[in-house]
């Protein structure tokens, strides 16, 4: 079987310089997954993944993952050079950020530009050329084999939440208001994250999310966007891979991708939601009841939803 190399470019700062990007998501050495090898920096790859890449034609608008989502200043000529000679039908554009009101025009412009250069253009929103779920990536440093083979780690604490203090959009401000209300309630949970508001009772920033999830029965997985049928992010994958039972606030995409009972639905970001968290986390009973479903969901994430598997399937269909 011929192994096809996949290069990558991205507007996420520093990502495309990582030669080992995504290697932790395969059991093989050097980024191999069946018929592909992820080589983000390969000078002449067979396929190219444009992963959340911002084209220069998109308007300057505020972003929510950086102080401003600054558009690339590269000319069209420079963009052609970034494609490294890969033919259009083998260039893949995946936009992974949610269509928040503050950045939706940027996303629409990116899609229009991507159609000039890419044979496949997709994102988690209805106006994408090919609306689709985001293939799964995760942010634990554990190896694929370790995650695949491990039994549940020892659970010693009720609930955690790993989040940030980003407040540049209405959705983020709603989440921070819920955080403040949750911390003034009687719910027992440990909060981790960076840039959290002054006065937040936090256990600090983590270098490895695993340590803020693995010891806990439950994890609050609260998306920044819950208004369409496509968007679901690593917040859910990370919690499940750490054998947590996620208490999840997000859109219906998760129900279509994961088995019933593998996560709990947080009904709302208000007093009703706080009461729900308090009731669930008072005992580990729900976690024990969900353990088999969590195990099934983990295998789906690792072997089916995995971005490496998605890329492998794409290459198989086009070669």
Residue frames relative to the residue before (quaternion, step in Angstrom):
aa qw qx qy qz dx dy dz
X 1.0000 0.0000 0.0000 0.0000 0.00 0.00 0.00
X 0.3834 -0.7278 0.5266 0.2144 3.56 -0.88 0.99
X 0.2889 -0.7522 0.5715 0.1552 3.58 -0.84 1.02
X 0.2058 -0.7798 0.5827 0.0999 3.56 -0.78 1.07
X 0.3353 -0.7407 0.5464 0.2010 3.57 -0.91 0.89
X 0.1736 -0.7704 0.6085 0.0780 3.52 -1.13 0.78
X 0.2007 -0.7616 0.6083 0.0981 3.54 -0.76 1.10
X 0.1836 -0.7881 0.5797 0.0960 3.57 -1.26 0.21
X 0.0086 -0.7418 0.6689 0.0459 3.51 -1.23 0.65
X 0.0168 -0.8045 0.5915 -0.0507 3.55 -1.08 0.75
X 0.4115 -0.6770 0.5458 0.2727 3.53 -1.29 0.39
X 0.4495 0.6312 -0.4851 0.4054 3.58 1.23 0.16
X 0.5194 -0.6993 0.3954 0.2913 3.54 -0.67 1.13
X 0.8620 0.1240 -0.1197 0.4768 3.56 -0.83 1.08
X 0.5010 0.6987 -0.4216 0.2883 3.60 1.18 -0.29
X 0.7178 0.4745 -0.2734 0.4299 3.55 0.81 -0.99
X 0.6009 0.5589 -0.3623 0.4419 3.60 1.26 -0.13
X 0.5812 0.5951 -0.3673 0.4161 3.58 1.28 -0.21
X 0.3328 -0.7782 0.5027 0.1760 3.56 -0.34 1.27
X 0.7357 0.4019 -0.2300 0.4942 3.60 1.12 -0.59
X 0.2589 0.7931 -0.5208 0.1809 3.61 1.18 0.39
X 0.8494 0.1280 -0.1692 0.4833 3.53 -0.95 1.10
X 0.4337 0.7151 -0.4646 0.2910 3.62 1.19 0.01
X 0.6217 0.5515 -0.3551 0.4281 3.60 1.11 -0.52
X 0.6580 0.5223 -0.3034 0.4497 3.58 1.26 -0.20
X 0.6956 0.3651 -0.2933 0.5449 3.57 1.18 0.57
X 0.4734 -0.6799 0.4722 0.3012 3.62 -1.06 0.65
X 0.6281 0.5456 -0.3361 0.4414 3.59 1.23 -0.30
X 0.5795 -0.5875 0.4453 0.3475 3.53 -1.31 0.37
X 0.8626 0.1897 -0.1229 0.4525 3.54 -1.33 0.51
X 0.6934 -0.5467 0.2821 0.3751 3.57 0.96 0.87
X 0.4105 0.7035 -0.4815 0.3235 3.59 1.11 0.58
X 0.0665 0.7484 -0.6582 0.0480 3.56 -1.07 0.88
X 0.8173 -0.2020 0.0620 0.5361 3.54 -0.28 1.33
X 0.8621 -0.0956 0.1047 0.4866 3.61 -0.47 -1.23
X 0.7147 0.4109 -0.2531 0.5062 3.62 1.25 0.10
X 0.1330 -0.7354 0.6507 0.1345 3.51 -1.39 0.25
X 0.3163 -0.7466 0.5573 0.1790 3.56 -0.69 1.11
X 0.1062 0.7611 -0.6264 0.1305 3.54 -0.62 1.22
X 0.2371 -0.8390 0.4687 0.1424 3.56 0.37 1.27
X 0.7747 0.3590 -0.1796 0.4885 3.58 0.94 -0.86
X 0.3240 0.7702 -0.5008 0.2260 3.62 1.22 0.17
X 0.4294 -0.7301 0.4616 0.2634 3.65 -0.73 0.97
X 0.7986 0.1262 -0.0596 0.5855 3.61 1.11 -0.62
X 0.0278 0.8317 -0.5533 0.0379 3.61 0.45 1.16
X 0.5541 -0.5879 0.4659 0.3609 3.55 -1.29 0.28
X 0.7690 0.1197 -0.0496 0.6260 3.58 1.12 -0.77
X 0.1782 -0.7713 0.6002 0.1146 3.56 -1.22 0.45
X 0.2046 -0.7611 0.6077 0.0973 3.55 -0.92 0.99
X 0.1517 -0.7394 0.6507 0.0827 3.56 -0.78 1.08
X 0.0678 -0.8490 0.5215 -0.0514 3.53 -0.09 1.40
X 0.7949 -0.1996 0.0684 0.5688 3.56 -0.23 1.33
X 0.2582 0.7637 -0.5368 0.2489 3.54 0.73 1.12
X 0.2570 -0.7715 0.5678 0.1282 3.58 -0.87 1.00
X 0.3034 -0.7649 0.5468 0.1546 3.55 -0.70 1.12
X 0.5953 -0.6166 0.3774 0.3508 3.62 -1.07 0.63
X 0.6225 0.5680 -0.3576 0.4025 3.62 1.10 -0.46
X 0.5482 0.6187 -0.4118 0.3836 3.60 1.18 -0.34
X 0.5171 -0.6724 0.4265 0.3139 3.61 -0.93 0.80
X 0.5351 -0.6004 0.4836 0.3454 3.54 -1.22 0.50
X 0.1847 0.7677 -0.5941 0.1535 3.56 -0.62 1.13
X 0.6238 -0.5456 0.3973 0.3940 3.53 -1.22 0.40
X 0.2134 -0.7621 0.6008 0.1128 3.50 -1.17 0.69
X 0.4147 -0.7169 0.4983 0.2566 3.52 -1.25 0.16
X 0.6913 0.4448 -0.3396 0.4571 3.63 1.11 -0.10
X 0.7297 0.1907 -0.1809 0.6312 3.59 1.30 -0.07
X 0.6858 -0.4425 0.3237 0.4786 3.63 -1.15 0.26
X 0.7523 -0.0828 0.0233 0.6532 3.56 1.12 -0.69
X 0.3913 -0.6816 0.5604 0.2611 3.53 -1.08 0.72
X 0.1241 -0.8380 0.5292 0.0479 3.56 0.19 1.28
X 0.3863 -0.7322 0.5142 0.2243 3.53 -0.76 1.04
X 0.6003 -0.5696 0.4334 0.3569 3.50 -1.20 0.67
X 0.3412 -0.7334 0.5523 0.2016 3.56 -1.09 0.72
X 0.4079 0.7305 -0.4668 0.2866 3.59 1.27 0.11
X 0.4373 -0.6744 0.5309 0.2686 3.55 -1.10 0.74
X 0.6747 -0.4645 0.3619 0.4450 3.57 -1.30 0.17
X 0.6091 0.5473 -0.3563 0.4500 3.59 1.04 -0.71
X 0.6711 0.4910 -0.3012 0.4667 3.58 0.93 -0.86
X 0.6117 0.5373 -0.3580 0.4571 3.60 1.04 -0.66
X 0.6270 0.5230 -0.3437 0.4640 3.58 0.95 -0.76
X 0.6595 0.4961 -0.3198 0.4655 3.58 0.98 -0.73
X 0.6189 0.5509 -0.3453 0.4407 3.60 1.11 -0.59
X 0.6190 0.5742 -0.3397 0.4144 3.57 1.18 -0.52
X 0.3251 -0.8168 0.4389 0.1856 3.58 1.35 -0.02
X 0.6861 -0.5196 0.2807 0.4249 3.56 1.06 0.72
X 0.4437 0.6864 -0.4661 0.3388 3.60 1.24 0.18
X 0.4521 -0.6956 0.4754 0.2928 3.63 -0.77 0.92
X 0.6838 -0.5384 0.3160 0.3779 3.54 -1.14 0.75
X 0.6884 0.5026 -0.3024 0.4266 3.60 0.86 -0.91
X 0.7145 0.4015 -0.2478 0.5166 3.59 1.27 -0.22
X 0.5465 0.5456 -0.4193 0.4773 3.56 1.25 0.50
X 0.1642 -0.8021 0.5736 0.0242 3.54 -0.76 1.15
X 0.1156 -0.7809 0.6104 0.0654 3.57 -0.90 0.92
X 0.0156 0.7859 -0.6163 0.0469 3.57 -0.68 1.14
X 0.1329 -0.7575 0.6362 0.0616 3.55 -0.68 1.13
X 0.1380 -0.8487 0.5088 0.0413 3.59 -0.69 1.02
X 0.5719 0.5876 -0.4028 0.4066 3.63 1.18 -0.10
X 0.5334 -0.6485 0.4308 0.3308 3.62 -1.05 0.64
X 0.5214 -0.6569 0.4496 0.3074 3.60 -1.17 0.54
X 0.0089 0.8113 -0.5812 0.0628 3.55 0.52 1.18
X 0.6419 -0.5578 0.3580 0.3855 3.56 -1.07 0.71
X 0.6757 0.5390 -0.3000 0.4036 3.57 0.96 -0.89
X 0.7995 0.2646 -0.1352 0.5221 3.64 1.12 -0.50
X 0.3906 0.7652 -0.4623 0.2193 3.59 1.22 -0.02
X 0.6377 0.5248 -0.3452 0.4457 3.62 1.00 -0.65
X 0.5994 0.5416 -0.3602 0.4665 3.58 1.09 -0.64
X 0.6566 0.5129 -0.3146 0.4548 3.57 0.90 -0.90
X 0.6563 0.5114 -0.3205 0.4529 3.60 0.91 -0.84
X 0.6528 0.4985 -0.3113 0.4779 3.58 0.99 -0.81
X 0.6309 0.5346 -0.3363 0.4506 3.59 1.00 -0.78
X 0.6380 0.5222 -0.3303 0.4596 3.58 0.96 -0.81
X 0.6563 0.5175 -0.3187 0.4471 3.58 0.91 -0.89
X 0.6717 0.4785 -0.2942 0.4830 3.56 0.97 -0.83
X 0.6361 0.5559 -0.3353 0.4170 3.58 0.94 -0.87
X 0.6242 0.5646 -0.3502 0.4111 3.59 1.02 -0.71
X 0.5852 0.5751 -0.3722 0.4338 3.60 1.22 -0.38
X 0.8080 0.3324 -0.1094 0.4739 3.54 0.99 -0.91
X 0.7691 0.3919 -0.1500 0.4822 3.58 1.15 -0.63
X 0.4207 -0.7094 0.5096 0.2453 3.56 -1.03 0.77
X 0.7696 0.1677 -0.1086 0.6065 3.59 1.22 -0.43
X 0.0073 -0.7997 0.5973 -0.0605 3.57 -0.75 1.12
X 0.1299 0.8179 -0.5406 0.1483 3.58 -0.54 1.14
X 0.0922 0.7724 -0.6263 0.0510 3.52 -1.33 0.40
X 0.5796 -0.6306 0.4048 0.3203 3.58 -1.25 0.36
X 0.6046 0.5221 -0.3874 0.4602 3.56 0.70 1.06
X 0.6416 -0.5904 0.3486 0.3440 3.55 -1.15 0.66
X 0.7098 0.4562 -0.2719 0.4628 3.62 1.08 -0.57
X 0.4216 0.6797 -0.4858 0.3525 3.61 1.23 0.20
X 0.6017 -0.5545 0.4131 0.3997 3.63 -1.08 0.53
X 0.7605 0.0534 -0.0463 0.6455 3.57 1.13 -0.74
X 0.2066 -0.7876 0.5646 0.1353 3.63 -0.10 1.17
X 0.2007 0.7795 -0.5716 0.1594 3.56 -0.86 0.91
X 0.6010 -0.5366 0.4489 0.3864 3.54 -1.34 0.30
X 0.5002 -0.6242 0.4972 0.3360 3.55 -1.18 0.48
X 0.4359 -0.6526 0.5369 0.3095 3.62 -0.83 0.82
X 0.5474 -0.6877 0.3856 0.2805 3.54 -1.00 0.88
X 0.0059 0.7024 -0.7111 -0.0302 3.47 -1.25 0.80
X 0.1205 -0.7917 0.5921 0.0904 3.57 -1.19 0.38
X 0.3960 -0.7593 0.4944 0.1488 3.54 -1.27 0.51
X 0.4142 0.6374 -0.5267 0.3805 3.56 1.01 0.81
X 0.4274 -0.7131 0.4937 0.2551 3.57 -1.07 0.68
X 0.4257 0.7004 -0.4690 0.3290 3.60 1.25 -0.03
X 0.5207 -0.6170 0.4803 0.3426 3.57 -1.15 0.56
X 0.6491 -0.5031 0.3959 0.4109 3.55 -1.27 0.38
X 0.6808 0.4997 -0.3071 0.4387 3.58 0.82 -0.93
X 0.6252 0.5281 -0.3415 0.4622 3.56 1.03 -0.73
X 0.6749 0.4831 -0.2985 0.4711 3.58 0.87 -0.90
X 0.6677 0.5315 -0.2975 0.4280 3.56 0.97 -0.88
X 0.7846 0.3750 -0.1610 0.4667 3.56 0.94 -0.90
X 0.5655 0.6633 -0.3828 0.3061 3.60 1.13 -0.47
X 0.4046 -0.6357 0.6010 0.2663 3.47 -1.32 0.52
X 0.6683 -0.4742 0.3418 0.4601 3.62 -1.16 0.21
X 0.4226 -0.6849 0.5236 0.2795 3.61 -0.89 0.85
X 0.6492 -0.5073 0.3835 0.4174 3.56 -1.25 0.35
X 0.2059 -0.7721 0.5940 0.0929 3.56 -0.86 1.02
X 0.0142 -0.8433 0.5347 -0.0531 3.56 -0.62 1.14
X 0.7624 0.2832 -0.1600 0.5595 3.61 1.22 -0.19
X 0.5949 -0.6428 0.3488 0.3334 3.59 -1.05 0.69
X 0.8441 -0.1067 0.1726 0.4962 3.61 0.45 -1.13
X 0.0741 -0.7794 0.6204 0.0466 3.55 -1.15 0.69
X 0.1038 -0.7429 0.6541 0.0974 3.50 -1.37 0.28
X 0.0954 -0.7697 0.6303 0.0329 3.56 -0.81 1.07
X 0.1928 0.7866 -0.5554 0.1887 3.57 -0.50 1.16
X 0.3739 -0.7078 0.5440 0.2515 3.58 -1.26 -0.17
X 0.5399 -0.6363 0.4538 0.3125 3.52 -1.32 0.16
X 0.2854 0.7693 -0.5269 0.2215 3.61 1.17 0.35
X 0.0081 -0.8308 0.5536 -0.0574 3.56 -0.80 1.03
X 0.3806 0.7867 -0.4280 0.2302 3.59 1.18 0.43
X 0.7477 0.2955 -0.2096 0.5565 3.59 1.22 -0.18
X 0.6585 -0.5051 0.3755 0.4126 3.54 -1.26 0.33
X 0.6295 0.5437 -0.3368 0.4412 3.60 1.03 -0.76
X 0.6663 0.4922 -0.3052 0.4697 3.56 0.98 -0.82
X 0.6507 0.5113 -0.3236 0.4587 3.56 0.97 -0.77
X 0.6051 0.5355 -0.3559 0.4695 3.59 1.08 -0.62
X 0.6527 0.5125 -0.3129 0.4620 3.59 0.95 -0.85
X 0.6705 0.4920 -0.3024 0.4657 3.59 0.96 -0.83
X 0.6118 0.5292 -0.3494 0.4728 3.59 1.08 -0.61
X 0.6408 0.5061 -0.3168 0.4826 3.57 1.05 -0.76
X 0.6147 0.5450 -0.3415 0.4566 3.58 1.02 -0.76
X 0.6588 0.5036 -0.3116 0.4641 3.57 0.89 -0.90
X 0.6689 0.4920 -0.3049 0.4663 3.58 0.92 -0.88
X 0.6478 0.5247 -0.3207 0.4497 3.58 1.01 -0.82
X 0.6846 0.4901 -0.2946 0.4520 3.57 0.98 -0.78
X 0.6713 0.4549 -0.3065 0.4985 3.60 1.16 -0.37
X 0.5665 0.5763 -0.3854 0.4455 3.58 1.31 0.01
X 0.6053 -0.5599 0.4240 0.3747 3.54 -1.31 -0.19
X 0.4084 0.7140 -0.4754 0.3122 3.58 1.23 0.17
X 0.2701 -0.7573 0.5753 0.1503 3.58 -0.91 0.94
X 0.2748 0.7315 -0.5862 0.2138 3.55 -0.60 1.17
X 0.3712 -0.7025 0.5635 0.2263 3.54 -1.25 0.52
X 0.2190 -0.7882 0.5702 0.0760 3.53 -0.86 1.08
X 0.0151 -0.7755 0.6310 -0.0162 3.56 -0.96 0.99
X 0.4154 0.7214 -0.5043 0.2298 3.55 -1.16 0.49
X 0.4444 -0.6787 0.5222 0.2629 3.52 -1.35 0.12
X 0.8333 0.2336 -0.1684 0.4720 3.52 -1.21 0.57
X 0.3118 0.7763 -0.4994 0.2252 3.57 1.15 0.49
X 0.6390 -0.5690 0.3447 0.3862 3.60 -1.08 0.63
X 0.5846 -0.5500 0.4582 0.3818 3.54 -1.19 0.56
X 0.7616 0.3426 -0.2647 0.4821 3.53 -0.90 0.91
X 0.5232 0.6178 -0.4242 0.4057 3.58 1.25 -0.22
X 0.3568 -0.7157 0.5598 0.2170 3.56 -0.98 0.86
X 0.0861 0.8411 -0.5164 0.1361 3.53 -0.02 1.35
X 0.4111 -0.6902 0.5427 0.2450 3.53 -1.24 0.59
X 0.6689 -0.5328 0.2785 0.4373 3.58 1.29 0.18
X 0.6069 -0.5429 0.4440 0.3739 3.53 -1.38 0.04
X 0.3048 -0.7658 0.5450 0.1537 3.57 -1.08 0.75
X 0.3560 -0.6988 0.5751 0.2328 3.53 -1.14 0.70
X 0.7740 0.1412 -0.0673 0.6135 3.57 1.24 -0.49
X 0.4212 -0.7409 0.4636 0.2425 3.59 -0.49 1.17
X 0.5166 0.6678 -0.4096 0.3454 3.58 1.13 -0.57
X 0.7000 0.4931 -0.2798 0.4341 3.57 0.90 -0.93
X 0.6895 0.4380 -0.2809 0.5039 3.57 1.24 -0.30
X 0.7138 0.4068 -0.2526 0.5110 3.57 1.29 0.13
X 0.6746 0.5579 -0.3190 0.3632 3.57 0.71 -1.07
X 0.7198 0.4390 -0.2984 0.4475 3.68 0.85 -0.70
X 0.6595 0.5416 -0.2874 0.4350 3.61 1.26 -0.19
X 0.4933 -0.6390 0.5064 0.3030 3.55 -1.14 0.69
X 0.8127 0.1570 -0.0311 0.5603 3.56 0.90 -0.96
X 0.0882 -0.7666 0.6329 0.0635 3.52 -1.26 0.56
X 0.3666 -0.7042 0.5621 0.2319 3.56 -0.98 0.85
X 0.0422 -0.7908 0.6096 -0.0340 3.56 -0.54 1.23
X 0.0721 0.8321 -0.5353 0.1256 3.55 0.06 1.33
X 0.3161 -0.7785 0.5174 0.1623 3.55 -0.45 1.25
X 0.5049 -0.6243 0.5062 0.3148 3.52 -1.32 0.40
X 0.7797 0.1752 -0.0756 0.5963 3.55 1.28 -0.29
X 0.0108 0.8217 -0.5670 0.0570 3.58 -0.82 1.01
X 0.5213 0.7169 -0.3463 0.3073 3.57 1.28 0.25
X 0.7575 0.3040 -0.2550 0.5184 3.64 1.11 0.21
X 0.6320 -0.5782 0.3892 0.3386 3.57 -1.34 0.05
X 0.6739 0.5426 -0.2693 0.4230 3.60 1.29 -0.02
X 0.7186 0.5132 -0.2731 0.3817 3.55 0.89 -0.90
X 0.2329 0.6983 -0.6582 0.1576 3.50 -0.98 1.03
X 0.1959 -0.8376 0.5074 0.0502 3.58 -0.78 0.99
X 0.7588 -0.3917 0.2928 0.4302 3.50 -1.40 -0.09
X 0.4698 0.6719 -0.4571 0.3448 3.61 1.16 -0.25
X 0.6897 0.4550 -0.2674 0.4958 3.56 1.05 -0.79
X 0.6578 0.5096 -0.3211 0.4522 3.61 0.89 -0.89
X 0.6574 0.5254 -0.3225 0.4334 3.60 0.86 -0.92
X 0.6620 0.5097 -0.3128 0.4518 3.57 0.91 -0.91
X 0.6981 0.4710 -0.2852 0.4577 3.59 0.81 -0.93
X 0.6531 0.5122 -0.3291 0.4503 3.60 0.94 -0.77
X 0.6689 0.4464 -0.2913 0.5182 3.59 1.23 -0.42
X 0.4923 -0.6920 0.3958 0.3494 3.58 1.31 0.30
X 0.3858 0.6677 -0.5294 0.3535 3.58 1.05 0.77
X 0.3552 -0.6342 0.6187 0.2979 3.52 -1.34 0.26
X 0.2833 -0.7874 0.5153 0.1848 3.62 -0.33 1.15
X 0.2100 -0.6745 0.6880 0.1661 3.50 -1.23 0.69
X 0.0870 -0.8903 0.4439 -0.0516 3.48 0.09 1.45
X 0.0778 -0.7461 0.6598 0.0447 3.51 -1.08 0.91
X 0.4030 0.6868 -0.5110 0.3237 3.54 -0.48 1.21
X 0.6950 -0.4733 0.3496 0.4132 3.53 -1.34 -0.12
X 0.7078 -0.5024 0.3142 0.3846 3.58 -1.32 0.04
X 0.4057 0.7289 -0.4792 0.2730 3.63 1.20 -0.07
X 0.6361 0.5627 -0.3378 0.4058 3.58 0.93 -0.87
X 0.6334 0.5453 -0.3344 0.4354 3.59 1.02 -0.75
X 0.6806 0.4910 -0.2846 0.4634 3.58 1.11 -0.65
X 0.7260 0.4580 -0.2290 0.4591 3.57 1.17 -0.59
X 0.7880 0.3026 -0.1270 0.5209 3.58 1.07 -0.71
X 0.5844 -0.6061 0.4016 0.3603 3.61 -1.12 0.55
X 0.6112 -0.5513 0.4129 0.3898 3.58 -1.14 0.56
X 0.8061 0.3047 -0.2240 0.4551 3.53 -1.07 0.79
X 0.5613 0.6198 -0.3940 0.3815 3.60 1.24 -0.08
X 0.7720 0.0814 -0.1055 0.6216 3.59 1.29 -0.08
X 0.3869 -0.6978 0.5566 0.2314 3.53 -1.31 0.40
X 0.3909 -0.7207 0.5262 0.2256 3.56 -1.07 0.73
X 0.2900 -0.7089 0.6195 0.1718 3.54 -0.81 1.07
X 0.4036 -0.7757 0.4202 0.2424 3.61 -0.44 1.13
X 0.8019 -0.1136 0.1352 0.5707 3.59 0.99 -0.76
X 0.4421 -0.6633 0.5341 0.2815 3.54 -1.32 0.36
X 0.5406 0.5700 -0.4241 0.4505 3.54 0.54 1.23
X 0.7915 -0.2985 0.2060 0.4920 3.59 -1.22 -0.32
X 0.6086 0.5484 -0.3508 0.4536 3.58 1.07 -0.69
X 0.6580 0.5039 -0.3017 0.4713 3.57 0.99 -0.83
X 0.6375 0.5220 -0.3265 0.4632 3.58 0.98 -0.81
X 0.6483 0.5130 -0.3181 0.4642 3.58 0.95 -0.85
X 0.6357 0.5310 -0.3252 0.4562 3.57 1.03 -0.78
X 0.6570 0.5028 -0.3109 0.4678 3.59 0.90 -0.91
X 0.6514 0.5257 -0.3171 0.4458 3.56 0.92 -0.89
X 0.6664 0.5031 -0.3044 0.4584 3.58 0.93 -0.88
X 0.6941 0.4880 -0.2875 0.4444 3.58 0.83 -0.98
X 0.7574 0.4262 -0.2215 0.4422 3.57 0.77 -1.05
X 0.4551 0.6918 -0.4513 0.3325 3.60 1.23 -0.05
X 0.7839 0.0913 -0.0563 0.6116 3.60 1.16 -0.55
X 0.4933 -0.6491 0.4758 0.3301 3.63 -1.19 0.31
X 0.3189 0.7984 -0.4761 0.1849 3.60 1.24 0.11
X 0.6694 0.5036 -0.3150 0.4462 3.59 0.87 -0.90
X 0.6202 0.5390 -0.3429 0.4553 3.59 1.05 -0.71
X 0.6651 0.4922 -0.3092 0.4689 3.59 0.87 -0.89
X 0.6564 0.5139 -0.3126 0.4554 3.58 0.98 -0.80
X 0.7348 0.4282 -0.2208 0.4774 3.59 1.12 -0.70
X 0.4059 0.7712 -0.4490 0.1974 3.60 1.22 -0.24
X 0.6675 0.4859 -0.3160 0.4675 3.63 0.91 -0.80
X 0.6514 0.5031 -0.3172 0.4711 3.59 1.01 -0.77
X 0.6124 0.5321 -0.3456 0.4716 3.59 1.07 -0.69
X 0.6417 0.5246 -0.3214 0.4579 3.58 0.95 -0.87
X 0.6570 0.4987 -0.3052 0.4758 3.59 0.96 -0.83
X 0.6519 0.5176 -0.3135 0.4569 3.59 0.93 -0.89
X 0.6290 0.5462 -0.3386 0.4375 3.59 0.96 -0.79
X 0.6660 0.4936 -0.3069 0.4675 3.57 0.96 -0.82
X 0.6220 0.5298 -0.3360 0.4685 3.59 1.05 -0.71
X 0.6524 0.5109 -0.3118 0.4649 3.59 0.94 -0.88
X 0.7138 0.4814 -0.2627 0.4355 3.56 0.79 -1.06
X 0.8198 0.3145 -0.1246 0.4621 3.56 0.82 -0.98
X 0.7766 0.3388 -0.1834 0.4984 3.62 1.06 -0.60
X 0.7556 0.3888 -0.2180 0.4800 3.59 0.75 -1.02
X 0.4250 0.7394 -0.4153 0.3166 3.55 1.30 -0.44
X 0.5039 -0.6608 0.4708 0.2962 3.59 -0.86 0.96
X 0.6067 0.5465 -0.3610 0.4505 3.60 1.04 -0.66
X 0.6614 0.4890 -0.3111 0.4761 3.58 0.95 -0.82
X 0.6208 0.5390 -0.3427 0.4545 3.59 1.01 -0.79
X 0.6707 0.4935 -0.2952 0.4685 3.58 0.89 -0.93
X 0.6272 0.5378 -0.3315 0.4554 3.57 0.99 -0.82
X 0.6699 0.4904 -0.2950 0.4730 3.59 0.92 -0.88
X 0.6273 0.5359 -0.3351 0.4551 3.58 1.01 -0.80
X 0.6664 0.4958 -0.3015 0.4682 3.58 0.88 -0.94
X 0.6476 0.5331 -0.3273 0.4350 3.60 0.94 -0.86
X 0.6881 0.4905 -0.2742 0.4590 3.58 1.06 -0.77
X 0.7554 0.4004 -0.2002 0.4784 3.59 1.15 -0.54
X 0.7118 0.3965 -0.2660 0.5151 3.59 1.23 0.07
